[in-house]
């Protein structure tokens, strides 16, 4: 299995972020080909960091090759481009990690 993990800090506009994230961004994510599953976690507490984490999203794929193809697809590129629209609600870009 391979995952994309996206970590968002506390937004400057929490209400605007959540509205856009759930109503626009998530429907785009759901269109990514070969997406096996996804999870969204609201962070209650983070330790050993100065980051003020708010939300962590995980996207699941069968393997790194499938993940790479999915992100390179038109739908994957659209989701990546949509992060720019989320920036109006955030203080800084989310951290993205690709893991196996």
N, C-alpha and C positions, 0 to 999 in steps of 0.2 A: 504494500500500500504506500501511496505517496500523498502528502497533504500540503496545502497552502494554508499557512496560519497568518492571520492579519490581526495586529494588535493596535487598537485605537486608544489614545489618551482621552481624558475628559474633554468633551467638546466645549467650545466657547458658547455655542447655542445648542443646548441639549435637546430641546423640543424640536427645533428645526432639523437637527441631525437625525433624530429617531424617525421623524416623519419622512424625510427623504430616504433614509437608509431602508426602512421597511416597505415603503410604497413604491420606490423607484429602483434602488440599487439591488435589493434582494430579488425582485422579479427578473432583472437582467442576469444575475448570477445563476438563477434556476434554468436559464437557457443554455448555459455552457455545456457543450457536448461531453459525454462520458463522465459527467459528475455523478459519483456514486452516493454521495451524501454530504450533508453540511450541518454544522452545529454553530450556534451563537451562544456565547456565555457573557453575562454581565459580571464584571469583576467586583467582588465584594471587598477583597483585600489583596494587596500585592506586597510581598516581602523582599528584602534585599535589593531594592531598586528605588531610585528617586522618581521614576516614572509614575504618573498619576493615571494608571490604566482604568479604562471605562468598559471596554468591550473587546472580546476576542472571538474571531470567527475562524472556523476550520472548514476547508473544502477537501473532500476525500476523492481520490482517484485510485485506480487499480495499481498503477506503477508510475515511475518518473517519466517514462516515455509518453504515456497517455496524458499525463498532466501537462507536459510540454506541448503536445499537440493541441490540447484543449485551450491552453492560454494563447497559442498562436492562431486559433480559429477566429473568425470575425466576431463571434459572440464573446470570446475571451478578451479580445482586444477592446471591444466595447465596454466591458466591465472595467478593465484597467483604465481606460480613458475616463470613465465615469467618476473615478476617484477625484479628478479635478473638480467635479461638481460638488463632491462632499467637502472639499477644502474650505468652502465658504462657512462651514459650521465648525471647523477644526482649527486649533492653534498650530498644529504641525502635522505633516503627513504620517499615515499609519506605518508601523513597522511590518514588513512582510517577510516571512520565512518560508522556504520550501524545504520540507523534511521527508524522510522515508520512514 
